[in-house]
Amino acid sequence: MDKSFWTAIQPIAAQGARDGLRLIGASLLTHGAIANGAGVEAFVGAGMTLAGLFWGWFTTSGYLEVGGLLKKVTGKTTMAAAVDSAKGIVK
């Protein structure tokens, strides 16, 4: 398949995965799996809900904020350039 197809489908897949995490977390919450606060189900449900919320923030505006902070701290705009800078390999 063409690389441009995967580039085009990536935001849609990320949105679907994020919404899936939110749906699973919300359904666990409404069915009482998270309410008791004990057990594996509550831990997994809470973790999935938090992961979905974080993913939602990151895909909507978080990546811009993280990129801005990375540039502010390291003077580089990409993670690879920041790692190279930290290693002493300035490009």
N, CA, C and O atoms as a CHARMM CRD file, in Angstrom:
* protein
*
  364
    1    1 MET  N      0.83300  -1.17900   0.00000 PROA 1      0.00000
    2    1 MET  CA     0.00000   0.00000   0.00000 PROA 1      0.00000
    3    1 MET  C      0.88000   1.24600   0.00000 PROA 1      0.00000
    4    1 MET  O      2.04000   1.22600   0.41200 PROA 1      0.00000
    5    2 ASP  N      0.29200   2.29600  -0.46700 PROA 2      0.00000
    6    2 ASP  CA     0.98200   3.56900  -0.54900 PROA 2      0.00000
    7    2 ASP  C      1.15000   4.18500   0.84600 PROA 2      0.00000
    8    2 ASP  O      0.25600   4.08900   1.68600 PROA 2      0.00000
    9    3 LYS  N      2.29600   4.81100   1.08000 PROA 3      0.00000
   10    3 LYS  CA     2.57000   5.41800   2.38300 PROA 3      0.00000
   11    3 LYS  C      1.59400   6.55600   2.68100 PROA 3      0.00000
   12    3 LYS  O      1.25700   6.79400   3.84100 PROA 3      0.00000
   13    4 SER  N      1.14300   7.25300   1.65200 PROA 4      0.00000
   14    4 SER  CA     0.21600   8.35800   1.86800 PROA 4      0.00000
   15    4 SER  C     -1.12500   7.86500   2.40900 PROA 4      0.00000
   16    4 SER  O     -1.81200   8.59600   3.12200 PROA 4      0.00000
   17    5 PHE  N     -1.50300   6.62100   2.07200 PROA 5      0.00000
   18    5 PHE  CA    -2.73500   6.05100   2.62300 PROA 5      0.00000
   19    5 PHE  C     -2.62600   5.91300   4.13500 PROA 5      0.00000
   20    5 PHE  O     -3.54500   6.28700   4.86500 PROA 5      0.00000
   21    6 TRP  N     -1.50700   5.37900   4.60400 PROA 6      0.00000
   22    6 TRP  CA    -1.32200   5.20700   6.05000 PROA 6      0.00000
   23    6 TRP  C     -1.22200   6.54900   6.75700 PROA 6      0.00000
   24    6 TRP  O     -1.68700   6.69500   7.88700 PROA 6      0.00000
   25    7 THR  N     -0.61700   7.52800   6.09800 PROA 7      0.00000
   26    7 THR  CA    -0.53500   8.86000   6.66400 PROA 7      0.00000
   27    7 THR  C     -1.93000   9.47700   6.77900 PROA 7      0.00000
   28    7 THR  O     -2.22900  10.17500   7.74800 PROA 7      0.00000
   29    8 ALA  N     -2.77000   9.21700   5.79600 PROA 8      0.00000
   30    8 ALA  CA    -4.12600   9.76300   5.81400 PROA 8      0.00000
   31    8 ALA  C     -5.00900   9.06300   6.83700 PROA 8      0.00000
   32    8 ALA  O     -5.85300   9.70700   7.46100 PROA 8      0.00000
   33    9 ILE  N     -4.83100   7.75900   7.02100 PROA 9      0.00000
   34    9 ILE  CA    -5.69800   6.98400   7.91000 PROA 9      0.00000
   35    9 ILE  C     -5.26900   7.07900   9.37700 PROA 9      0.00000
   36    9 ILE  O     -6.06200   6.76600  10.26400 PROA 9      0.00000
   37   10 GLN  N     -4.04900   7.49700   9.64500 PROA 10     0.00000
   38   10 GLN  CA    -3.52100   7.54000  11.01200 PROA 10     0.00000
   39   10 GLN  C     -4.35200   8.39700  11.96200 PROA 10     0.00000
   40   10 GLN  O     -4.64200   7.92900  13.06300 PROA 10     0.00000
   41   11 PRO  N     -4.75700   9.62200  11.61400 PROA 11     0.00000
   42   11 PRO  CA    -5.58000  10.40000  12.56200 PROA 11     0.00000
   43   11 PRO  C     -6.93200   9.75200  12.83800 PROA 11     0.00000
   44   11 PRO  O     -7.43800   9.82500  13.95800 PROA 11     0.00000
   45   12 ILE  N     -7.51700   9.11900  11.82800 PROA 12     0.00000
   46   12 ILE  CA    -8.80700   8.45500  12.01500 PROA 12     0.00000
   47   12 ILE  C     -8.65300   7.26200  12.94500 PROA 12     0.00000
   48   12 ILE  O     -9.49300   7.04500  13.81700 PROA 12     0.00000
   49   13 ALA  N     -7.59600   6.49200  12.76900 PROA 13     0.00000
   50   13 ALA  CA    -7.35200   5.34000  13.63900 PROA 13     0.00000
   51   13 ALA  C     -7.05500   5.78300  15.06700 PROA 13     0.00000
   52   13 ALA  O     -7.50700   5.14500  16.01700 PROA 13     0.00000
   53   14 ALA  N     -6.30700   6.85700  15.22900 PROA 14     0.00000
   54   14 ALA  CA    -6.01100   7.36800  16.56700 PROA 14     0.00000
   55   14 ALA  C     -7.28500   7.84000  17.25700 PROA 14     0.00000
   56   14 ALA  O     -7.47800   7.59500  18.44800 PROA 14     0.00000
   57   15 GLN  N     -8.14700   8.51300  16.51600 PROA 15     0.00000
   58   15 GLN  CA    -9.43200   8.96200  17.07400 PROA 15     0.00000
   59   15 GLN  C    -10.28800   7.77000  17.47800 PROA 15     0.00000
   60   15 GLN  O    -10.90200   7.78100  18.54500 PROA 15     0.00000
   61   16 GLY  N    -10.33200   6.74200  16.63400 PROA 16     0.00000
   62   16 GLY  CA   -11.11300   5.54700  16.95800 PROA 16     0.00000
   63   16 GLY  C    -10.58100   4.81800  18.18100 PROA 16     0.00000
   64   16 GLY  O    -11.35900   4.37000  19.02400 PROA 16     0.00000
   65   17 ALA  N     -9.27600   4.69600  18.28600 PROA 17     0.00000
   66   17 ALA  CA    -8.68300   4.03200  19.45400 PROA 17     0.00000
   67   17 ALA  C     -8.92600   4.84000  20.72100 PROA 17     0.00000
   68   17 ALA  O     -9.22300   4.27500  21.77400 PROA 17     0.00000
   69   18 ARG  N     -8.80300   6.14200  20.62400 PROA 18     0.00000
   70   18 ARG  CA    -9.05800   7.00300  21.78100 PROA 18     0.00000
   71   18 ARG  C    -10.51200   6.89500  22.23800 PROA 18     0.00000
   72   18 ARG  O    -10.78600   6.76900  23.43100 PROA 18     0.00000
   73   19 ASP  N    -11.43100   6.94400  21.29300 PROA 19     0.00000
   74   19 ASP  CA   -12.84300   6.82500  21.64000 PROA 19     0.00000
   75   19 ASP  C    -13.16100   5.43400  22.18900 PROA 19     0.00000
   76   19 ASP  O    -14.01400   5.29200  23.06500 PROA 19     0.00000
   77   20 GLY  N    -12.48300   4.41700  21.68100 PROA 20     0.00000
   78   20 GLY  CA   -12.67000   3.06100  22.21300 PROA 20     0.00000
   79   20 GLY  C    -12.22900   2.94700  23.66000 PROA 20     0.00000
   80   20 GLY  O    -12.91600   2.33000  24.47400 PROA 20     0.00000
   81   21 LEU  N    -11.08900   3.53600  23.98700 PROA 21     0.00000
   82   21 LEU  CA   -10.63100   3.53100  25.38100 PROA 21     0.00000
   83   21 LEU  C    -11.61400   4.25700  26.28900 PROA 21     0.00000
   84   21 LEU  O    -11.90500   3.79500  27.39300 PROA 21     0.00000
   85   22 ARG  N    -12.11900   5.37900  25.82900 PROA 22     0.00000
   86   22 ARG  CA   -13.09400   6.11400  26.63000 PROA 22     0.00000
   87   22 ARG  C    -14.38000   5.30600  26.80900 PROA 22     0.00000
   88   22 ARG  O    -14.95000   5.27700  27.90000 PROA 22     0.00000
   89   23 LEU  N    -14.83000   4.65800  25.75100 PROA 23     0.00000
   90   23 LEU  CA   -16.04900   3.86000  25.82000 PROA 23     0.00000
   91   23 LEU  C    -15.89600   2.69500  26.79000 PROA 23     0.00000
   92   23 LEU  O    -16.78900   2.43300  27.59600 PROA 23     0.00000
   93   24 ILE  N    -14.77700   2.00000  26.71500 PROA 24     0.00000
   94   24 ILE  CA   -14.54800   0.87100  27.62200 PROA 24     0.00000
   95   24 ILE  C    -14.45200   1.35500  29.06400 PROA 24     0.00000
   96   24 ILE  O    -15.04700   0.75500  29.95900 PROA 24     0.00000
   97   25 GLY  N    -13.72200   2.41300  29.29200 PROA 25     0.00000
   98   25 GLY  CA   -13.61000   2.95100  30.65100 PROA 25     0.00000
   99   25 GLY  C    -14.95400   3.41900  31.18600 PROA 25     0.00000
  100   25 GLY  O    -15.28900   3.16200  32.34300 PROA 25     0.00000
  101   26 ALA  N    -15.72100   4.10300  30.35200 PROA 26     0.00000
  102   26 ALA  CA   -17.03200   4.58200  30.79300 PROA 26     0.00000
  103   26 ALA  C    -17.98700   3.42900  31.05300 PROA 26     0.00000
  104   26 ALA  O    -18.77200   3.48400  31.99900 PROA 26     0.00000
  105   27 SER  N    -17.93500   2.38500  30.22900 PROA 27     0.00000
  106   27 SER  CA   -18.83200   1.24500  30.46500 PROA 27     0.00000
  107   27 SER  C    -18.44200   0.49300  31.73400 PROA 27     0.00000
  108   27 SER  O    -19.31600   0.02200  32.46100 PROA 27     0.00000
  109   28 LEU  N    -17.15500   0.37400  32.01000 PROA 28     0.00000
  110   28 LEU  CA   -16.74300  -0.24000  33.27200 PROA 28     0.00000
  111   28 LEU  C    -17.20300   0.59400  34.46200 PROA 28     0.00000
  112   28 LEU  O    -17.58300   0.05600  35.50100 PROA 28     0.00000
  113   29 LEU  N    -17.16400   1.90200  34.29900 PROA 29     0.00000
  114   29 LEU  CA   -17.61100   2.78300  35.36600 PROA 29     0.00000
  115   29 LEU  C    -19.11300   2.65600  35.59800 PROA 29     0.00000
  116   29 LEU  O    -19.55600   2.58200  36.74400 PROA 29     0.00000
  117   30 THR  N    -19.89400   2.63100  34.53100 PROA 30     0.00000
  118   30 THR  CA   -21.34800   2.56200  34.68500 PROA 30     0.00000
  119   30 THR  C    -21.82100   1.19500  35.15800 PROA 30     0.00000
  120   30 THR  O    -22.88800   1.09900  35.76500 PROA 30     0.00000
  121   31 HSD  N    -21.07000   0.14700  34.90300 PROA 31     0.00000
  122   31 HSD  CA   -21.45600  -1.18700  35.35600 PROA 31     0.00000
  123   31 HSD  C    -20.92300  -1.51400  36.74500 PROA 31     0.00000
  124   31 HSD  O    -21.10400  -2.63100  37.23000 PROA 31     0.00000
  125   32 GLY  N    -20.27200  -0.55700  37.38500 PROA 32     0.00000
  126   32 GLY  CA   -19.85400  -0.73500  38.76300 PROA 32     0.00000
  127   32 GLY  C    -18.50700  -1.39200  38.95500 PROA 32     0.00000
  128   32 GLY  O    -18.13500  -1.68400  40.09100 PROA 32     0.00000
  129   33 ALA  N    -17.76300  -1.63500  37.90000 PROA 33     0.00000
  130   33 ALA  CA   -16.46100  -2.28900  38.03600 PROA 33     0.00000
  131   33 ALA  C    -15.43600  -1.37200  38.69600 PROA 33     0.00000
  132   33 ALA  O    -14.50900  -1.84900  39.34900 PROA 33     0.00000
  133   34 ILE  N    -15.59300  -0.08700  38.53500 PROA 34     0.00000
  134   34 ILE  CA   -14.64300   0.85700  39.10900 PROA 34     0.00000
  135   34 ILE  C    -15.11500   1.34700  40.48200 PROA 34     0.00000
  136   34 ILE  O    -14.30100   1.80200  41.28500 PROA 34     0.00000
  137   35 ALA  N    -16.40400   1.25900  40.75500 PROA 35     0.00000
  138   35 ALA  CA   -16.97200   1.85200  41.96300 PROA 35     0.00000
  139   35 ALA  C    -16.42800   1.24100  43.25200 PROA 35     0.00000
  140   35 ALA  O    -16.24400   1.95600  44.23700 PROA 35     0.00000
  141   36 ASN  N    -16.16600  -0.07200  43.26500 PROA 36     0.00000
  142   36 ASN  CA   -15.71800  -0.68700  44.51600 PROA 36     0.00000
  143   36 ASN  C    -14.26700  -0.37000  44.83100 PROA 36     0.00000
  144   36 ASN  O    -13.86300  -0.48100  45.98800 PROA 36     0.00000
  145   37 GLY  N    -13.47300   0.01800  43.85300 PROA 37     0.00000
  146   37 GLY  CA   -12.09700   0.41800  44.07400 PROA 37     0.00000
  147   37 GLY  C    -11.14100  -0.71700  44.36500 PROA 37     0.00000
  148   37 GLY  O     -9.98000  -0.46000  44.68300 PROA 37     0.00000
  149   38 ALA  N    -11.56800  -1.93300  44.27300 PROA 38     0.00000
  150   38 ALA  CA   -10.68000  -3.06500  44.54400 PROA 38     0.00000
  151   38 ALA  C    -10.74100  -4.03000  43.37300 PROA 38     0.00000
  152   38 ALA  O    -11.75100  -4.12100  42.67500 PROA 38     0.00000
  153   39 GLY  N     -9.66600  -4.73500  43.17500 PROA 39     0.00000
  154   39 GLY  CA    -9.64900  -5.77900  42.15300 PROA 39     0.00000
  155   39 GLY  C     -9.02200  -5.33900  40.85000 PROA 39     0.00000
  156   39 GLY  O     -8.76400  -4.15800  40.61800 PROA 39     0.00000
  157   40 VAL  N     -8.79000  -6.31500  40.02100 PROA 40     0.00000
  158   40 VAL  CA    -8.13200  -6.09100  38.74300 PROA 40     0.00000
  159   40 VAL  C     -9.01700  -5.28800  37.79400 PROA 40     0.00000
  160   40 VAL  O     -8.52200  -4.44200  37.04900 PROA 40     0.00000
  161   41 GLU  N    -10.31800  -5.54900  37.81800 PROA 41     0.00000
  162   41 GLU  CA   -11.22300  -4.84600  36.90700 PROA 41     0.00000
  163   41 GLU  C    -11.19800  -3.33600  37.15000 PROA 41     0.00000
  164   41 GLU  O    -11.17600  -2.54900  36.20400 PROA 41     0.00000
  165   42 ALA  N    -11.20300  -2.94500  38.40900 PROA 42     0.00000
  166   42 ALA  CA   -11.17800  -1.52100  38.73200 PROA 42     0.00000
  167   42 ALA  C     -9.86200  -0.88800  38.30300 PROA 42     0.00000
  168   42 ALA  O     -9.84600   0.22800  37.78300 PROA 42     0.00000
  169   43 PHE  N     -8.77000  -1.58800  38.51800 PROA 43     0.00000
  170   43 PHE  CA    -7.45700  -1.06400  38.12800 PROA 43     0.00000
  171   43 PHE  C     -7.37000  -0.90400  36.62000 PROA 43     0.00000
  172   43 PHE  O     -6.92900   0.13300  36.12500 PROA 43     0.00000
  173   44 VAL  N     -7.78700  -1.92600  35.89200 PROA 44     0.00000
  174   44 VAL  CA    -7.71900  -1.87000  34.42900 PROA 44     0.00000
  175   44 VAL  C     -8.66900  -0.80400  33.89400 PROA 44     0.00000
  176   44 VAL  O     -8.31300  -0.05100  32.98800 PROA 44     0.00000
  177   45 GLY  N     -9.88000  -0.73900  34.45400 PROA 45     0.00000
  178   45 GLY  CA   -10.84100   0.26200  33.99800 PROA 45     0.00000
  179   45 GLY  C    -10.35400   1.68100  34.22700 PROA 45     0.00000
  180   45 GLY  O    -10.46800   2.53600  33.34900 PROA 45     0.00000
  181   46 ALA  N     -9.81400   1.92800  35.40300 PROA 46     0.00000
  182   46 ALA  CA    -9.29300   3.26300  35.69400 PROA 46     0.00000
  183   46 ALA  C     -8.09900   3.58800  34.80100 PROA 46     0.00000
  184   46 ALA  O     -7.97000   4.70800  34.30500 PROA 46     0.00000
  185   47 GLY  N     -7.23400   2.60500  34.60100 PROA 47     0.00000
  186   47 GLY  CA    -6.07300   2.82600  33.73400 PROA 47     0.00000
  187   47 GLY  C     -6.47500   3.11900  32.30000 PROA 47     0.00000
  188   47 GLY  O     -5.89700   3.99700  31.65900 PROA 47     0.00000
  189   48 MET  N     -7.46300   2.39000  31.79200 PROA 48     0.00000
  190   48 MET  CA    -7.92300   2.62000  30.41800 PROA 48     0.00000
  191   48 MET  C     -8.58200   3.98900  30.29100 PROA 48     0.00000
  192   48 MET  O     -8.40300   4.67800  29.28700 PROA 48     0.00000
  193   49 THR  N     -9.33800   4.38000  31.30100 PROA 49     0.00000
  194   49 THR  CA    -9.98000   5.69300  31.26900 PROA 49     0.00000
  195   49 THR  C     -8.93600   6.80100  31.27100 PROA 49     0.00000
  196   49 THR  O     -9.02500   7.74500  30.48700 PROA 49     0.00000
  197   50 LEU  N     -7.94700   6.68500  32.15100 PROA 50     0.00000
  198   50 LEU  CA    -6.88800   7.70100  32.20400 PROA 50     0.00000
  199   50 LEU  C     -6.07000   7.72100  30.91500 PROA 50     0.00000
  200   50 LEU  O     -5.69400   8.78900  30.43100 PROA 50     0.00000
  201   51 ALA  N     -5.79500   6.54100  30.36100 PROA 51     0.00000
  202   51 ALA  CA    -5.05700   6.47900  29.09000 PROA 51     0.00000
  203   51 ALA  C     -5.85700   7.14200  27.97800 PROA 51     0.00000
  204   51 ALA  O     -5.29100   7.85300  27.14700 PROA 51     0.00000
  205   52 GLY  N     -7.16000   6.91900  27.95500 PROA 52     0.00000
  206   52 GLY  CA    -8.00900   7.54600  26.94800 PROA 52     0.00000
  207   52 GLY  C     -8.05600   9.05900  27.09300 PROA 52     0.00000
  208   52 GLY  O     -8.01900   9.78400  26.09900 PROA 52     0.00000
  209   53 LEU  N     -8.13600   9.53300  28.32600 PROA 53     0.00000
  210   53 LEU  CA    -8.13600  10.98000  28.55600 PROA 53     0.00000
  211   53 LEU  C     -6.80600  11.61000  28.15500 PROA 53     0.00000
  212   53 LEU  O     -6.78000  12.67400  27.53500 PROA 53     0.00000
  213   54 PHE  N     -5.69100  10.94600  28.51400 PROA 54     0.00000
  214   54 PHE  CA    -4.37800  11.46100  28.13100 PROA 54     0.00000
  215   54 PHE  C     -4.22400  11.46500  26.61500 PROA 54     0.00000
  216   54 PHE  O     -3.74500  12.43800  26.03200 PROA 54     0.00000
  217   55 TRP  N     -4.63500  10.37000  25.98300 PROA 55     0.00000
  218   55 TRP  CA    -4.52600  10.26900  24.53300 PROA 55     0.00000
  219   55 TRP  C     -5.36500  11.35100  23.86700 PROA 55     0.00000
  220   55 TRP  O     -4.93700  11.95100  22.88100 PROA 55     0.00000
  221   56 GLY  N     -6.55300  11.60100  24.39900 PROA 56     0.00000
  222   56 GLY  CA    -7.40200  12.64700  23.84900 PROA 56     0.00000
  223   56 GLY  C     -6.74900  14.00900  23.94200 PROA 56     0.00000
  224   56 GLY  O     -6.78700  14.78600  22.98900 PROA 56     0.00000
  225   57 TRP  N     -6.14600  14.30500  25.09200 PROA 57     0.00000
  226   57 TRP  CA    -5.45100  15.58300  25.24700 PROA 57     0.00000
  227   57 TRP  C     -4.27300  15.66400  24.28700 PROA 57     0.00000
  228   57 TRP  O     -4.06800  16.68600  23.63200 PROA 57     0.00000
  229   58 PHE  N     -3.49800  14.58300  24.20400 PROA 58     0.00000
  230   58 PHE  CA    -2.28700  14.61700  23.38000 PROA 58     0.00000
  231   58 PHE  C     -2.62200  14.77300  21.90800 PROA 58     0.00000
  232   58 PHE  O     -1.93900  15.52300  21.21100 PROA 58     0.00000
  233   59 THR  N     -3.64800  14.09500  21.40800 PROA 59     0.00000
  234   59 THR  CA    -3.95300  14.17100  19.98200 PROA 59     0.00000
  235   59 THR  C     -4.64600  15.46400  19.59200 PROA 59     0.00000
  236   59 THR  O     -4.62300  15.84500  18.42100 PROA 59     0.00000
  237   60 THR  N     -5.26300  16.14900  20.55200 PROA 60     0.00000
  238   60 THR  CA    -5.92500  17.39900  20.19600 PROA 60     0.00000
  239   60 THR  C     -5.01500  18.61500  20.36300 PROA 60     0.00000
  240   60 THR  O     -4.91600  19.43400  19.44900 PROA 60     0.00000
  241   61 SER  N     -4.35100  18.74900  21.51100 PROA 61     0.00000
  242   61 SER  CA    -3.49900  19.92200  21.70700 PROA 61     0.00000
  243   61 SER  C     -2.20100  19.61000  22.42100 PROA 61     0.00000
  244   61 SER  O     -1.28100  20.42900  22.41700 PROA 61     0.00000
  245   62 GLY  N     -2.11000  18.46300  23.02200 PROA 62     0.00000
  246   62 GLY  CA    -0.93900  18.12500  23.81400 PROA 62     0.00000
  247   62 GLY  C      0.34000  18.03300  23.01700 PROA 62     0.00000
  248   62 GLY  O      1.40500  18.42400  23.49600 PROA 62     0.00000
  249   63 TYR  N      0.24500  17.51100  21.78600 PROA 63     0.00000
  250   63 TYR  CA     1.46600  17.38300  20.99000 PROA 63     0.00000
  251   63 TYR  C      2.07000  18.74000  20.68300 PROA 63     0.00000
  252   63 TYR  O      3.28900  18.86000  20.55600 PROA 63     0.00000
  253   64 LEU  N      1.23500  19.76600  20.56100 PROA 64     0.00000
  254   64 LEU  CA     1.76700  21.11300  20.34500 PROA 64     0.00000
  255   64 LEU  C      2.45100  21.63600  21.59400 PROA 64     0.00000
  256   64 LEU  O      3.51500  22.25100  21.52100 PROA 64     0.00000
  257   65 GLU  N      1.82500  21.38300  22.76000 PROA 65     0.00000
  258   65 GLU  CA     2.41700  21.82600  24.01600 PROA 65     0.00000
  259   65 GLU  C      3.71800  21.08800  24.31400 PROA 65     0.00000
  260   65 GLU  O      4.69000  21.70100  24.75800 PROA 65     0.00000
  261   66 VAL  N      3.74600  19.78500  24.07600 PROA 66     0.00000
  262   66 VAL  CA     4.96000  19.00100  24.30900 PROA 66     0.00000
  263   66 VAL  C      6.07000  19.44400  23.36600 PROA 66     0.00000
  264   66 VAL  O      7.22400  19.56800  23.77800 PROA 66     0.00000
  265   67 GLY  N      5.72800  19.68400  22.10500 PROA 67     0.00000
  266   67 GLY  CA     6.72600  20.17600  21.15500 PROA 67     0.00000
  267   67 GLY  C      7.27700  21.52600  21.55000 PROA 67     0.00000
  268   67 GLY  O      8.47500  21.77600  21.41800 PROA 67     0.00000
  269   68 GLY  N      6.39700  22.41100  22.04100 PROA 68     0.00000
  270   68 GLY  CA     6.84600  23.72300  22.50000 PROA 68     0.00000
  271   68 GLY  C      7.75800  23.63300  23.70300 PROA 68     0.00000
  272   68 GLY  O      8.76600  24.33400  23.78300 PROA 68     0.00000
  273   69 LEU  N      7.40000  22.76100  24.65000 PROA 69     0.00000
  274   69 LEU  CA     8.26300  22.57700  25.82700 PROA 69     0.00000
  275   69 LEU  C      9.60000  21.95400  25.44500 PROA 69     0.00000
  276   69 LEU  O     10.64000  22.33700  25.98000 PROA 69     0.00000
  277   70 LEU  N      9.57600  20.99800  24.52300 PROA 70     0.00000
  278   70 LEU  CA    10.82100  20.37100  24.05700 PROA 70     0.00000
  279   70 LEU  C     11.73200  21.40500  23.41500 PROA 70     0.00000
  280   70 LEU  O     12.93900  21.41400  23.65700 PROA 70     0.00000
  281   71 LYS  N     11.15000  22.28000  22.59500 PROA 71     0.00000
  282   71 LYS  CA    11.95300  23.31300  21.95200 PROA 71     0.00000
  283   71 LYS  C     12.48000  24.30900  22.98300 PROA 71     0.00000
  284   71 LYS  O     13.61200  24.77900  22.87800 PROA 71     0.00000
  285   72 LYS  N     11.65100  24.62700  23.97900 PROA 72     0.00000
  286   72 LYS  CA    12.06000  25.58100  25.01000 PROA 72     0.00000
  287   72 LYS  C     13.20800  25.02600  25.85000 PROA 72     0.00000
  288   72 LYS  O     14.14300  25.75300  26.18500 PROA 72     0.00000
  289   73 VAL  N     13.13800  23.74300  26.19000 PROA 73     0.00000
  290   73 VAL  CA    14.14300  23.13200  27.06000 PROA 73     0.00000
  291   73 VAL  C     15.43000  22.82400  26.30500 PROA 73     0.00000
  292   73 VAL  O     16.52200  23.07900  26.81300 PROA 73     0.00000
  293   74 THR  N     15.31400  22.28000  25.10100 PROA 74     0.00000
  294   74 THR  CA    16.49600  21.80200  24.38400 PROA 74     0.00000
  295   74 THR  C     16.89500  22.66000  23.19100 PROA 74     0.00000
  296   74 THR  O     18.01300  22.53700  22.69100 PROA 74     0.00000
  297   75 GLY  N     16.00900  23.51500  22.73300 PROA 75     0.00000
  298   75 GLY  CA    16.29400  24.28000  21.53300 PROA 75     0.00000
  299   75 GLY  C     16.10100  23.47000  20.27100 PROA 75     0.00000
  300   75 GLY  O     16.42300  23.94300  19.18000 PROA 75     0.00000
  301   76 LYS  N     15.58100  22.25500  20.39300 PROA 76     0.00000
  302   76 LYS  CA    15.34800  21.37200  19.24300 PROA 76     0.00000
  303   76 LYS  C     13.85400  21.11600  19.12300 PROA 76     0.00000
  304   76 LYS  O     13.12400  21.18100  20.11200 PROA 76     0.00000
  305   77 THR  N     13.40300  20.82600  17.90700 PROA 77     0.00000
  306   77 THR  CA    11.96900  20.63500  17.70000 PROA 77     0.00000
  307   77 THR  C     11.55500  19.17000  17.62800 PROA 77     0.00000
  308   77 THR  O     10.36800  18.86800  17.74300 PROA 77     0.00000
  309   78 THR  N     12.49900  18.25400  17.44100 PROA 78     0.00000
  310   78 THR  CA    12.13800  16.83900  17.36400 PROA 78     0.00000
  311   78 THR  C     12.78800  16.07400  18.50600 PROA 78     0.00000
  312   78 THR  O     13.80400  16.49400  19.06100 PROA 78     0.00000
  313   79 MET  N     12.18900  14.95900  18.83900 PROA 79     0.00000
  314   79 MET  CA    12.71600  14.13500  19.92700 PROA 79     0.00000
  315   79 MET  C     14.10500  13.60100  19.56500 PROA 79     0.00000
  316   79 MET  O     14.99500  13.57300  20.41600 PROA 79     0.00000
  317   80 ALA  N     14.29800  13.18100  18.32500 PROA 80     0.00000
  318   80 ALA  CA    15.59900  12.64800  17.91300 PROA 80     0.00000
  319   80 ALA  C     16.68500  13.70800  18.02700 PROA 80     0.00000
  320   80 ALA  O     17.79600  13.41800  18.47100 PROA 80     0.00000
  321   81 ALA  N     16.36800  14.93600  17.62700 PROA 81     0.00000
  322   81 ALA  CA    17.36000  16.01100  17.71400 PROA 81     0.00000
  323   81 ALA  C     17.66600  16.33400  19.17300 PROA 81     0.00000
  324   81 ALA  O     18.80800  16.63400  19.51800 PROA 81     0.00000
  325   82 ALA  N     16.64400  16.27100  20.03300 PROA 82     0.00000
  326   82 ALA  CA    16.86800  16.53500  21.45800 PROA 82     0.00000
  327   82 ALA  C     17.74500  15.45900  22.08400 PROA 82     0.00000
  328   82 ALA  O     18.61400  15.76700  22.90000 PROA 82     0.00000
  329   83 VAL  N     17.52800  14.19900  21.71100 PROA 83     0.00000
  330   83 VAL  CA    18.34100  13.10000  22.23400 PROA 83     0.00000
  331   83 VAL  C     19.78800  13.24800  21.76800 PROA 83     0.00000
  332   83 VAL  O     20.72600  13.07200  22.54700 PROA 83     0.00000
  333   84 ASP  N     19.95500  13.57800  20.47300 PROA 84     0.00000
  334   84 ASP  CA    21.31100  13.79000  19.94700 PROA 84     0.00000
  335   84 ASP  C     21.98700  14.95600  20.66000 PROA 84     0.00000
  336   84 ASP  O     23.18500  14.90600  20.93800 PROA 84     0.00000
  337   85 SER  N     21.22300  16.00400  20.95600 PROA 85     0.00000
  338   85 SER  CA    21.76700  17.15900  21.66500 PROA 85     0.00000
  339   85 SER  C     22.19200  16.77200  23.07700 PROA 85     0.00000
  340   85 SER  O     23.23300  17.21000  23.56800 PROA 85     0.00000
  341   86 ALA  N     21.37600  15.94700  23.71900 PROA 86     0.00000
  342   86 ALA  CA    21.70600  15.50900  25.07200 PROA 86     0.00000
  343   86 ALA  C     22.94600  14.62600  25.08700 PROA 86     0.00000
  344   86 ALA  O     23.69600  14.61900  26.06400 PROA 86     0.00000
  345   87 LYS  N     23.16300  13.88800  24.01400 PROA 87     0.00000
  346   87 LYS  CA    24.34000  13.02900  23.90900 PROA 87     0.00000
  347   87 LYS  C     25.57800  13.82100  23.53100 PROA 87     0.00000
  348   87 LYS  O     26.69000  13.29600  23.58700 PROA 87     0.00000
  349   88 GLY  N     25.40200  15.06000  23.15300 PROA 88     0.00000
  350   88 GLY  CA    26.53900  15.88100  22.75000 PROA 88     0.00000
  351   88 GLY  C     26.77100  15.89000  21.26500 PROA 88     0.00000
  352   88 GLY  O     27.79900  16.39000  20.80800 PROA 88     0.00000
  353   89 ILE  N     25.85100  15.35400  20.49900 PROA 89     0.00000
  354   89 ILE  CA    25.96400  15.32600  19.04100 PROA 89     0.00000
  355   89 ILE  C     25.07600  16.43900  18.50500 PROA 89     0.00000
  356   89 ILE  O     23.88600  16.22300  18.27600 PROA 89     0.00000
  357   90 VAL  N     25.62300  17.60000  18.30600 PROA 90     0.00000
  358   90 VAL  CA    24.84100  18.74300  17.85600 PROA 90     0.00000
  359   90 VAL  C     24.78900  18.73500  16.33600 PROA 90     0.00000
  360   90 VAL  O     25.81700  18.66800  15.66200 PROA 90     0.00000
  361   91 LYS  N     23.58400  18.80400  15.81500 PROA 91     0.00000
  362   91 LYS  CA    23.40600  18.81400  14.35600 PROA 91     0.00000
  363   91 LYS  C     23.04900  20.19300  13.88300 PROA 91     0.00000
  364   91 LYS  O     22.85900  20.40400  12.68500 PROA 91     0.00000
